[in-house]
């Protein structure tokens, strides 16, 4: 029960910090870039916003956060900024398209983040990957949840 309450609190903090739910966007003018029906999670990008995110539960009940961001300048630079914050790199690989051209990078890492007012740091497993100008993230306190979503959603 304590873990459930902590997960709800963390979800509340994330939603408050990101401003989720503060605006309503018409999906008719948005481009759907990702969908994983097993988790009832989809990411939409508005032409002006170039950003999408959402929260969804894994099969073991952990809250998973997903984010997709369009970065035309260089998504690899943004990925590297996040990797620099890692406590431990678990997996790191270069991604190629069908013709063998390098199109991105995928990194799975563990990170501890200290929040003001909390004694213990928040411990998360983060899967970041780029594909051309798109930077995507899946994050959870459970490594098995992140790996499950990666496998089920064919990331």
DADASUL-V311015 format. One record per run of one state. SS is the DSSP state (hx for helix, st for strand, lp for the rest). FROM is the first residue (numbers start at 1). LEN is the number of residues. If there is no record, write none. Layout:
BEGIN
{{SS	FROM	LEN} {SS	FROM	LEN}}
END
This chain:
BEGIN
{{lp	1	1} {hx	2	17} {lp	19	8} {hx	27	3} {st	30	7} {hx	37	3} {lp	40	1} {st	41	6} {lp	47	4} {st	51	7} {lp	58	5} {st	63	8} {lp	71	4} {hx	75	9} {lp	84	4} {st	88	9} {lp	97	5} {st	102	12} {lp	114	8} {st	122	10} {lp	132	2} {st	134	7} {lp	141	2} {hx	143	10} {lp	153	3}}
END
